[in-house]
Amino acid sequence: MIKSILLAVDGSVYTDAQVKHCVQLARAFQARISVLTVVDIRFFEWAVSMGTEGFVPVIPSAVYQEESKKMLESKADAVLKKCAAILRKEKIDFEAEKLHGPPADVIEEKSYLVDLLIIGARGEFAKWTSKFGGATLEVVVRQCNKPIFITSKEFKKISKMLIAYDGSDKANKALQLSGFVAENLQVPVTILSVSDNEQKRNRDLQNAETYLNPYDVDVELMGVHGNPEKNIVQISQEKKCDLIIMGAFGHSRFREAILGSTTEQVMRTSKIPLLLSK
């Protein structure tokens, strides 16, 4: 099911955890890795295009632009070199590539060629975005049609998973992905249903358990009422899970516009990695 993984790295404090998670998953799935880093030169293109149309036009000098581009190129090369060294040491099959353009667009385009994308919860400007997910990440999550593994800053080997299940089509796809991941990693799972309707909770949990029966996985069922996003994060901590798996954007666009989606809230508040099924 997962035989190729795209590892999108930018040299941020999340990169080390990304690589380590990639190694664990690649071994479990016997998957090939494509390492990607993107040189984002949009600032320079924006500055030049401003010209005299900007209220206070700021056009970097040619020397400044050239030196800055060299710095970005050098950083990208260093990131790929370090990732390559780790993967070679771990004896993981991989290829590495440096591309230019808007990071979200480049990552989305390359994701069409793989089964899974691994990306950090925040990018190289993480210290200024502590309350929100990275801008690139949020665009990628909206646009990419492949499963996305979002890493936290610190690496911890996955030993237990939480599956958020609400009976929707999106959640059913997440359940299929969960069975594959849990069986290959040989880790137990907790299936969580959050609903104020007890009958629905019990039905969803029973259906999820039935679905996972053919998989060689230990399953625990848990149903609670209340706020889904808060319960998902809280219970993942209480159960000492190392990964949350859920379907992406299961609610209507209208609800998301008013309240924000469960996906976005979990992305922003979870302290552990999140695997989104699309």
C-alpha positions in Angstrom: 0.0 0.0 0.0 2.9 2.4 0.8 6.0 1.7 -1.2 7.2 5.2 -1.9 7.6 8.2 0.5 8.3 11.8 -0.2 10.4 13.4 2.6 10.1 17.2 2.3 12.7 18.9 4.4 13.9 22.5 4.8 16.6 22.3 7.5 14.3 23.5 10.3 14.3 22.1 13.8 11.7 19.6 12.6 14.0 18.0 10.0 15.8 15.6 12.3 12.5 14.1 13.6 11.2 13.9 10.0 14.2 11.8 8.9 14.0 9.5 11.9 10.3 8.9 11.3 11.0 8.3 7.7 13.6 5.6 8.5 11.1 3.8 10.8 8.3 3.9 8.2 10.6 3.0 5.3 11.8 -0.1 7.1 8.4 -1.2 8.1 6.9 -0.7 4.7 10.0 -1.6 2.7 9.5 1.7 0.9 11.8 3.9 -1.2 12.5 7.5 -0.1 12.5 10.6 -2.2 14.1 13.4 -0.3 13.1 16.9 -1.5 14.2 20.4 -0.5 12.9 23.5 -2.2 14.7 26.8 -2.7 12.1 29.4 -2.2 13.0 32.5 -4.2 9.6 34.2 -4.2 10.9 37.1 -2.0 13.3 38.2 -4.7 10.8 37.8 -7.5 8.2 39.8 -5.4 10.7 42.6 -4.6 11.7 43.1 -8.2 8.1 43.0 -9.4 7.1 45.7 -6.9 9.0 48.4 -8.9 7.5 51.8 -8.4 4.0 50.4 -7.9 4.7 49.7 -4.2 4.0 52.5 -1.7 7.6 52.2 -0.4 9.3 50.1 -3.1 12.3 48.1 -1.7 14.3 46.5 -4.4 17.3 44.5 -3.2 20.5 45.3 -5.0 21.8 42.8 -7.6 24.7 42.0 -5.3 22.4 41.4 -2.4 20.1 39.2 -4.4 22.9 37.1 -5.8 24.5 36.6 -2.4 21.2 35.7 -0.8 20.4 33.2 -3.6 23.8 31.6 -3.0 23.1 31.3 0.7 19.8 29.6 0.0 21.3 27.3 -2.5 24.1 26.4 -0.1 21.7 25.8 2.7 19.6 23.5 0.6 22.7 21.5 -0.5 23.7 21.2 3.2 20.3 19.9 4.2 20.3 17.3 1.4 23.8 16.2 2.3 23.0 15.7 5.9 19.8 13.8 5.2 21.6 11.6 2.7 24.3 10.8 5.2 21.8 9.6 7.7 19.8 7.5 5.2 23.0 5.9 3.9 24.1 5.0 7.5 20.7 3.5 8.1 21.0 1.6 4.7 17.7 3.1 3.4 17.1 3.2 -0.4 16.6 6.9 -1.4 17.1 9.6 -4.0 17.6 13.3 -3.2 16.5 16.4 -5.2 16.7 20.1 -4.9 14.0 22.2 -6.8 13.1 25.9 -7.0 9.8 27.5 -6.6 6.9 28.1 -4.1 7.4 25.2 -1.6 3.8 24.2 -1.3 3.3 24.0 -5.1 6.5 22.0 -5.6 5.7 19.6 -2.8 2.2 19.0 -4.0 3.4 18.3 -7.6 6.0 15.8 -6.4 3.6 14.1 -4.1 1.7 12.8 -7.1 4.5 10.4 -7.6 4.5 8.8 -4.2 2.2 7.0 -1.7 3.0 9.1 1.4 4.3 12.6 2.2 6.3 13.3 5.4 6.5 17.0 6.4 7.2 18.9 9.6 4.5 20.6 11.6 6.3 23.9 11.1 9.0 25.1 8.8 12.2 27.1 9.1 10.4 30.0 10.8 9.0 27.7 13.5 10.0 30.0 16.4 7.7 32.7 15.1 4.7 30.5 14.5 4.4 28.5 17.7 0.6 28.8 17.9 -0.1 27.8 14.3 0.9 25.2 11.8 3.4 26.3 9.1 2.0 28.2 6.2 3.4 25.8 3.7 2.0 22.9 5.6 -1.6 24.2 5.7 -1.6 24.8 2.0 -0.1 21.3 1.3 -2.7 19.7 3.6 -5.5 21.4 1.7 -4.2 20.6 -1.8 -2.3 17.3 -1.6 -4.4 14.2 -2.3 -2.0 11.7 -0.7 -1.7 10.7 3.0 0.4 13.2 4.9 2.5 12.3 8.0 3.0 15.5 10.0 5.9 15.2 12.5 6.4 17.0 15.8 9.7 18.6 16.8 10.9 15.7 18.9 11.2 12.2 17.6 9.8 9.2 19.5 9.5 5.8 18.0 5.9 4.9 17.2 4.7 2.3 19.7 1.0 3.0 20.0 -1.6 4.8 17.8 -4.9 6.6 18.3 -7.4 6.4 15.4 -10.1 9.1 15.4 -13.2 7.5 13.9 -16.6 9.1 13.3 -18.1 6.8 10.6 -17.6 9.2 7.7 -16.1 8.3 4.4 -12.9 10.2 5.3 -12.7 8.3 8.6 -13.2 5.0 6.8 -10.2 5.7 4.5 -8.2 6.6 7.6 -9.2 3.2 9.1 -7.9 1.4 6.1 -4.6 3.3 6.3 -4.5 2.7 10.1 -4.8 -1.1 9.7 -1.9 -1.2 7.2 0.3 1.1 9.4 -0.4 -0.7 12.7 0.1 -4.1 11.2 3.4 -3.3 9.6 4.7 -1.4 12.7 3.3 -4.1 15.0 1.8 -1.6 17.4 -1.6 -1.6 19.2 -4.3 1.0 18.4 -7.0 2.8 20.4 -10.1 3.6 18.3 -11.7 6.8 19.6 -15.2 7.9 18.7 -16.4 11.3 19.9 -20.1 12.0 19.8 -22.9 13.2 22.0 -25.0 10.4 20.6 -24.1 7.3 22.6 -25.8 5.0 20.1 -23.8 6.4 17.2 -20.6 6.2 19.3 -21.2 2.5 20.0 -22.2 1.8 16.4 -19.1 3.5 15.0 -16.8 1.7 17.4 -18.3 -1.7 16.6 -18.0 -1.0 12.9 -14.4 0.1 13.2 -13.5 -3.0 15.3 -15.1 -5.3 12.7 -13.2 -3.6 9.9 -9.9 -4.1 11.6 -10.5 -7.8 12.5 -8.6 -9.1 9.5 -5.5 -7.2 10.5 -3.0 -8.5 13.0 -3.6 -5.6 15.4 -4.5 -5.3 19.1 -7.5 -2.9 19.3 -8.9 -0.9 22.2 -12.3 0.9 21.9 -13.1 4.2 23.5 -16.2 6.4 23.2 -16.6 9.8 24.7 -18.8 12.9 24.3 -17.8 16.5 23.9 -15.5 18.4 21.7 -13.8 16.2 19.0 -10.6 18.1 18.5 -10.0 18.6 22.3 -10.8 15.0 23.1 -8.6 13.6 20.3 -5.6 15.5 21.6 -6.3 15.0 25.3 -6.9 11.2 25.0 -3.9 10.7 22.8 -1.8 12.1 25.7 -3.6 10.1 28.3 -3.2 6.9 26.4 0.5 7.8 25.7 0.1 7.4 22.0 2.9 8.3 19.6 0.7 8.9 16.5 -2.8 10.1 15.7 -4.5 8.9 12.5 -7.6 10.6 11.2 -9.3 11.6 8.0 -8.6 15.2 6.7 -11.4 17.8 6.6 -14.5 15.6 7.3 -16.9 18.5 7.9 -18.6 20.9 5.5 -16.8 23.9 4.1 -19.4 26.1 5.8 -18.6 24.7 9.2 -14.9 25.0 8.6 -15.3 28.7 7.6 -17.1 29.5 10.8 -15.5 27.3 13.4 -12.4 25.9 11.8 -12.0 22.2 11.0 -11.2 19.5 13.4 -8.2 18.7 11.2 -6.8 22.2 11.6 -7.4 22.3 15.4 -5.7 18.9 15.9 -2.8 20.0 13.7 -2.2 23.1 15.8 -2.5 21.6 19.2 -1.2 18.0 19.0 2.2 17.3 20.6 2.6 14.1 18.7 2.8 13.3 15.0 -0.4 13.2 12.9 -1.2 11.0 9.9 -3.9 12.4 7.7 -5.8 10.2 5.3 -7.0 12.0 2.1 
